[in-house]
Amino acid sequence: MQITSPAFKDNASKALKDPNLRKAMAIIGGPMASRRVETARELPEFEALRDQGMAIKQHVMAHLDLYLERFEQAVTARGGHVHWCRTPREARETILALCRKREAKTVTKGKSMVTEEIGLNAFLEQHGIQPIETDLGEYIIQLAHEPPSHIIGPALHKTREQVADLFEEHHPDYAPNGIKPGKRSTEPQTLVSEARSVLREAYFKADVGITGANFLIAETGATVIVTNEGNGDLTQSLPKMHIVVSSIEKVMPNLEDVSTILRVLARSATGQEMSCYTTLSCGPKRPDDVDGPEEFHVVLLDNGRSEMLGSPLEDLMRCIRCGACMNNCPVYHSVGGHAYGWVYPGPIGAALDPHMIGLEAAQHLPNASTFCGKCEEVCPMRIPLPKIMRHWRELAHDQQITPPLQRWGIEAWAWLARRPALYHLATRLGIGLLAALGRRKGRFASLPLAGGWTAARDFPAPQGDTFMAQWKKRKGS
């Protein structure tokens, strides 16, 4: 996928002025976050499962080559094929060759962040193959010609009214029961029924079905998708060829380990105990099977992930793409996913995207955080996202990627902070001066070097002593 725009600050500024986005994003900070709390509380062993899941993923990363080779052997034994791809280009070319082998004209697709990562849809269209997204959220944004704004809810930035307008534009012949509707309804169930009706024919016409994978099971060679719609099952079982596109870190030792992580996945993602569908694909159909694909292919993508092993970024390989960090991030709630400019938004994007697209292109993302720590608190795999963002901040400073004024300011503060007596004196003088200047109004509408704050809100005048002075008084009392 091409970078939509790496200018996070400009993207965020536009997002803050979008009333439709404000309305659509309200669901993230409220219901989705609160449901996670409720379902986690109902499972006494939830925290223990997080620890177990983290240990499983750490074990896999330490033996990744072993489990990937075992997975390939198991897939081959079942009559499938594994294709190793180092770059997005190799993955696209491999998928295109497989589609051409079937002389495919249309391809149905399940939701897959990896296919977004490699820009598959646009590539297939350029070569005369029509990809049809079958996940409702992905289908909506495909009609809108937009990238996903969330890992598990690609169209969460869309309001019901916007979806109804898209359907009216793209479904001119839609007529349930032979009766063309009058005014378009914005009721969710009505819109879902319309999408289901329109997509039904696509499943039967598709020459190839493409899905992602939440997990790859090394022991059996099975791939696993976790969904809340039946589209994934139809996508992989009706066409003659099923192509699974996955990144290498999705491999797991066995089904028991997968079941451990499944117990925290849905709870972290949508607040459900379990997703509606957990589907295992075990290769092409056997002679006695009544349905299933004749060919089964797994395209494994590296795209820089091997380089993360043994580095400060290795913890990111534990990510199970649940979206919990986004659901609980105040910055993401304010600006949505498109502001981040690439496939992976929110805190996971702020930590991962600089590696994937380059720190220079993504230099603003590690700074797009309040460092409140909520993302790490809710991550089912306990990924230290703030720590990784600090790593990128330090690297951007050391490589002189950040603006000179910002580097000089940080260096000046660091010089002062290393001299505690001078630092305490400076803060006392600064607090006293600001308190005196702001005594009449109790606030500042503008301040030198604080324009980022005062452009949107007033800065309150200090009240009382510095933090350190107050702490010493309380400690001595």
N, C-alpha and C positions, 0 to 999 in steps of 0.2 A: 504494500500500500504506500502511495506517495504521501509525503508529509503535507498535511492540509495547510498548516501554517505554524511555524515554530515560535511565532511571536506571542507567547503566552500572555504578556501584559496587555497587548492590544486585543487579543481574543477575549480575555477576561473582562476588559472594559466594555466591549460590545455585549457580552453575555449579561452583564449586570443591568443593562438597559433594555433587555428583552422581556416584556411582560408575559409572553406565552411560556418562555423558559421558566420564569419564576413560578408560574402556576403549575407547570408539569413537574418541577423539581421538588415540590412540596411533599410528594409521596416518599421521597428518599429519606429525608431527615426525620420523618415521623413513623409511619407504619412499619416500614421494612426494618428499621433499626430496633424498634420496640419489640417486634415479633421475635427477633433473635434473642433478646434478653429473656422473653417469656419461655421460649422452647428450650433454651439452655438451662434455665432454672428448673424445668421439669425433668431434666436428666441429671441425676446426682453425680454420675461419673463423667460429665462433660469435660471438665478440666483434665481429668486423667486421660480421656480419649485424645485430647489435644496433645498431651505429652507423648502418648503412644504414637500418634500420627506423625509428630515431628521426628521421633526416633526412627520410624520406618523410612521416612524420606531421607534422613541423614544417612542411614545405612545404604539406601539405594544410590545416593550420590557417591558414596565411597566405593561402590562396586558397579558403577553405571555400565561400564563396558561388558561386564559379565552378564548382567540382566538383559541388556540389549541383544547380545548374541544368542542368549537362551530364547528370547522372544522370537527372533528370526527363525531359529531352528523349529520352534513349535508351530509358527505360522506355515512354514514350508511343509512340515509334516502333515498339515491339514489341507494341503493343496493350494495355499495362498502364496503371495509373493511380497517381499519387502524391498523397497527401493530407498537407498541411502542418498540423501541430498544435503550437501554442505551449505548451499546458498539458496535464497528465494528463487533465483533464476533457474537453478537446477530442478527445484521442486515444480515450478510452473511448466518447464519443458517436459518433465516426466509425466505430469498429469495430462498435458496436451497430447503427448504421444499415446497414452492409454486411451484417451477419448477418441482419437483418430483411428485407433485400432478397431473400435466399435462403430466407426463412421458416425459418431454422435453429432446430432444437431441441437439437442436440448439436454441439459443436465440439471437434475434437482439437487439442492444442497441443504444440508442441515446446518445449524449455526456452528461456526468454527472461527475462533479468533486467529488461528494459524493461517487460514486461507485469507483472512483480512490482512495479516502480516505480510503475506507474499503477493498481495494484490491480484488474486486469482480471477475474480469476476471480470475485471476490465481486460485482462489478458485473454481469457477465453472469448470474450466478445470480439476482440480484435482479430481473432482467428475463426470467426464465423460460427461460434458455438454459443448458444444462449443459456446462461446460468439462471436458474429460478430458485430464489431463496424460499424455503418452506417454513422456517420458523416465523411466527407472526411478526415479531419485532424486526427481524432481518428483512422480511418481505416489505414491511412498511418503509424502512429506510432505503430499500432498493428502489421503490417507487419514487421516493423523494430525492434519489441520487445523493445520499448522504452516508457518511461512515457511521458506525455504531457509536453511541455516547456512553455506553456502560457495558461491562463484560457479560452480564447475564440478562440485562434488559436493554437491548440495542436501541429501542425507540422510546425510552423513558422520558426523553426530552420533548416528546410530541404530546399535545393535548388531544382529547377525543375529537374536538372540532377539526383539528388539523388532519387527523386520520380520516375522518368522514369526507373531508374535501379531497384528499388524495384518492380515496376509493371512488368518489364520484367522477374524478378526472380519468382514472385508469380503468374503470369497469363500466364503460358506457352501455354495454349490452347486458349487464346483470339484470336478470328478471326471475326471481324465485317463483316457482309454480307458474311460470309463464306470464306473471304480472309484474310489470316494471314499477318499482317503487316511486312514490312521489317525492316528497321532501326526504332527504337522507337523514336517517336516524344517527344519533351520536351515542346510543346505548352500547356499552361494550359487547354484550352478548350478540347483538344484531351485527355489529362490525365483525366479530369473530366468525359468525355464520357465513357472512358474505365472503370473507377471505377463504374459509374452508371450501365453499362451493366453487370459487374461482380456481383454487389450487388443485382441486380433486382431479381434474383432467390432466394436469401437468404430471402427476405421479405415473399415470399409465402411458403417457407419451415419452417419458424420459428414457434416453438410451443408457445413461450412466447416472448413478447416485453417488454423491460425495458427502461424507460426514467428517466431523472432527472426532476427537476421542478425549474423554476425561481421564481414562486410565488405559494402559496396555498391560496385560497380564503375562509375565514372562513364563510362568509355569505351563500355561495352556495355549498361548498364542491368541487369546481372545482380546477384543477391544471393547471398551465400555463407554456408552454415552448416557448421560444423566439429563433428563429433560422433563418438562411439564406438558409437553404436547406429543401427540402421536406421530408428528411429522417425521421424526428421526427414524422410526421403525419402517414407515412407508418408503422413505428415501433409500434405505439400504436393502429392502427386501424385494421391491418390485422391479427395478431395472436389471438388465443382464450383467452389469458390472458394478461392483461396489468398491469405491476408493476411499480409504481412511487417510486423512491428512493429520499428522500429529507431530509435535516436537518431542525430542528425545527424552526429556525429563519426566514424561508421563508414565514411564514404565514402572511397574510394581512387581514384587516377587510373586504374589499369589492372590487368590480371591479373598482369603481371610484378611490379608492386609488391606485390600480394597474396602472390605466391609467395615473395618475400623474407621477409615477416613470418611466413608459414606455417612456415618452417624453424626459427623460434625459438619459435613459439606452443606447439606440442605438447611440445617439450622443456622449456619453462618450466612448463607446466601439469601434465602427468602423467609426464614423463620418457620419452615416446614420441618416436620419430623423426618420425612423422606420426600424426595421428588416423586412425581406421579409415575415416571418411567425410568427404570434402570435396565438398559438393554445391552446384552452381550452378543457380539458378533464373532462367530467361530469359523470363519473361512467360507469358501463357496459351498453351495448346496451339494449334498451327497446324492447318489443315484436314486435313493428312495424318498428323498425330500420332495414335498409338493410345492414348495416355494423357496425363494432365496436366489441370490445372484449366481451366475455361472462362473464368474471370475471375482476374486477377492484380492485387492492390492492395498498395501500399507505404505504410504510415503512418509518417511521419517526425516524431519528437518532439524538441522543443527542451528544454522544462522547465528553463530557466535556463542552458543550455549556451552560448548566444550571449553571455551576460554574462561568461562565463569567459575569452573571447578577449581578449587584451591585458591580462589581470589576473595577479596572482601565482598564480592557479589554472590558467592555460592549460596547463601541463604535464600536468595530469590528463586532458586531452582525448586524450593519446596512449595511454591505457590500452586494452589489447586483451582485458581480462577473462580473463586466464590463471589468476589465483589464486596465482601464485608468491609474492607477498608474504605471503599467509596461510599457505602451506605452510611458510614459513621464519620466521614470527613467534612468538617465545616467549610473548607475551601471548595471541595467538589460540590457541596450543596448550593453554593453561591453562584458558581460559574458553569456547572455542567461538564460533560466530558469532552465536547469539541474544543474547548479552550486549550486543552493540552496538546492538540495538534497532531497526534499520531494514534496508533491503534489502541494502546493501553493507557487509559486515563487514570485520574485519581492518584492516591499515594503509591500504588504499585507501578503506575506509569512514571511517576516522578523519580522512582528508584531504578526502574528498568530501562526506560526509553533512552537515557544518555548512553547506555551501552549499545543499544540496538541501532540508533540513528546518529550517534556521535554527540559528545558533550557540547561541542560548539553550537550545534543545531538545537540542543535541548537544555541549554544552560540555565534557563529560567525555571525549569520544572522542579529541580531540587529545592528551590526557594519558594515554591508554591505550597507552603505548609506553615501552619502555626506551631508545629512541633508540640502539639497538645498530647501526642502519644496515643490517641484513641485508635489509630490504625493498627499499631502493634498490639494494643490491648485486646482487640476483637479478632485479630487474624487467627484462624484455627491452627495454622502451622507456626505460629509465634515468630513470624519473620520480623526482624528488627528494622523496620522501614525507616524510622528517623535516623538511626545510625548510618544506614546506607546513603540517605540523602546528605548527611553531614560529610560522608566520604566524598561525594560528588562536589559539594561546596568547597571543600579543601582542595580538591584536585583542580577545580576551575580557577581558584585563587592562585595556586602554585604554577599553573600553566598560563597565567595571565589572560584567561579568557574573559573574566569579568571586567566591567568598565574600570578604568584607572581610578576614578574618584571613589568607587566602592572599595577597591583594594587599599587605597590610602587611608580611608576611614577605618577599616578593620585593623590595619597595621597600627594606626594611632591609638585606637582603643586597646589593642593588645599590649602596646608599650606602656600605657597607663595602668592597665590591669595587673601587670607584673610588678607594679610598685604600689603596694596596698596603702601606705600612708598618703602618698600623693593622690591615689584614686579616691580615698575617703574624703580628703580635703576638697578635691574637685567636685565630687558629688554634693557635698554640703553647700559649697558655694553656688553650684548650679541650681539646686533645689531652692535655696534661699532667694536667689535672683528671680526665678520663675514664680515663686510664691508672691514676691513683692510686686512684680509686674502684672500678675493676674489676679491680685487681691480684689479689685473692684468688680470685675465681671465673673471671676471664678473660672474662667476658661479662655482659650486662645482660638481665634478663627484661623490664624496662620502662624507658622513658626519657621524660622530658618532651619533647613535640613530635615524638616518633618512634613514636607508637602504631600508625601504619599498618604499620611494620616489625615491632615487637615483639609485635603481636597474633598473628602467625603464626610468628615465629622469634625466637631470641635475637639480640641485637646484640653482636658481638665487641668486647671492649675493645681500644683502640688499642695497637699494638706499635711502639715506636721513635718516630722524629721524624715531622714532617709531610712530605708529599710534596715540597714546595719545599725543605725543609732537606736531605732525602736527595738530591735532584737536584743541589743546589749542591755537596754533598760529592763526589758522583761526578764532577761536571764539573771540580772542582778537583783530583781525584786523577789 
